[in-house]
């Protein structure tokens, strides 16, 4: 029986050190790196999304970074299809490939696959997004509680994207989202080896705070100004931009915006740690001092 190629998955929270670790591993294995980051996919946002720099990428081909137009719609389903197609081609040349990132849903999509749903009518998506903007998450949760109490019990009730996605399917099909989820992993043509990168929480938070300051020095303010006229896009609804948009509006000072970026990035890292804490990993690597 022919041996399957291997996909090495490096996961971990933001600022844990995934970029440096993956590049060092790719050099040793003479292979390539695929990103599993739902923000690094977008063009024109290298600083806010902490994309590997041009210098870091020298000699190591990187894929699924900076290739999606921020004005377009892109989902975890799009990512799964694109990444799997790419892996089919790359495994023809490389017996081992590295996938690294902090977006748990993207990693899950590659390992297990996502349930396939029919395309959603754009008017449904627009209506739900407007409802969220006008009435907040509470109104959407009430609708989900009524239309699909089973899924409402297990969904992350603080994650508007998950809730909106479920309601899109419910409104589109007239059926509970939970009844359409197969929860059966797809058969893959490759085997996986999953590695979780970890650091002590105080050290991780200190790295986050320092990285935000470095991002400001690298031009995050100017990058955010470029996207300010398109602040309505899903792609620009991200930590780093949202806080600076408040500064541009005159609602907060620049120093306060920086503090909020640090705070919200730490909160994001905490959510990532919670997500990965529910996953089973083949290996855990402590990156701290």
Residue, then its C-alpha position, 0 to 999 in steps of 0.5 A: x500500500x502506497x504511503x500517504x504524504x504528510x501534512x505537518x500542522x503547526x497551530x497556536x495563538x497569535x505571537x506564539x512564534x509560529x512564523x519563525x518555527x515553521x520557517x525553520x522547520x521548512x528549511x530543514x525539510x526542504x518544503x513549503x508552507x501553507x497559511x491557515x490564517x483567515x486574515x493573512x489571506x487578504x491583499x494589501x494588509x500585511x502589517x495588520x495581519x502580521x504576514x511573514x515579511x519578504x525577508x522571512x519568505x526568502x527561499x521558502x515558498x509561502x501559499x494562501x497569503x495575500x491573494x484574496x481581494x478584500x472586497x470579495x466574499x471568502x469563507x472557510x469553505x472557500x479556504x478548504x476547497x482552495x487549500x485541498x486543491x493546492x495540496x494535491x498539486x504540491x504533494x506531487x513534489x513534496x512528501x511533507x508540507x507544513x500548514x501553519x496558522x491560528x484560525x482553528x476553523x481553517x485547520x479543522x476544515x483541512x483535517x476533517x472537512x466542513x459540511x457543504x451547503x448550497x450558496x446563500x442568497x446575498x440578500x439573506x446575508x445582507x439582511x443578517x449583517x444589517x440586523x447585527x449592525x442595527x440591533x446587535x448580537x442579542x437579536x440574532x441569538x433570539x432568532x437562533x434560539x427559536x429556529x434551532x435550539x439544538x445548535x444554539x446550545x453548542x454554538x459560541x454565543x459570542x461569535x457573530x460569524x458563526x451565528x450569522x452563518x447558521x441563520x443564513x442556512x436556516x433562512x435559506x433552507x427552512x431547516x435547522x442548521x443542526x440537522x444539516x451538519x454531518x459531523x463526519x470527517x472527510x477522507x483525506x489523501x494525506x496523513x496529518x501530524x499536528x503540533x501545538x505551539x505554547x508559551x506561558x501566558x504572561x510571556x505571550x501577552x508581553x510579546x503581543x504588546x511589543x508586537x503591536x508597538x512594532x507594527x505601529x513603527x512599521x506603518x500600521x497607522x498608514x495602512x489603516x488610513x488606506x482602508x478607512x474609506x472601506x471600513x464596512x468590509x468584512x476584511x477590515x473588521x479586524x483588530x488593528x484597524x477597528x481601533x485606529x478607525x475609532x481614532x480617525x473618527x476622533x472618538x479616542x486618542x492614538x495612545x488609547x487606540x494602541x492600548x485597545x489593539x494590545x488588549x483586543x489582541x490578547x483577548x483574541x489569543x485567549x480565544x485561540x487558546x480555548x479553541x485549541x484546548x478542545x483539540x487533540x494534538x499529536x505533539x505540544x512544543x513549548x516555545x518560551x524561555 
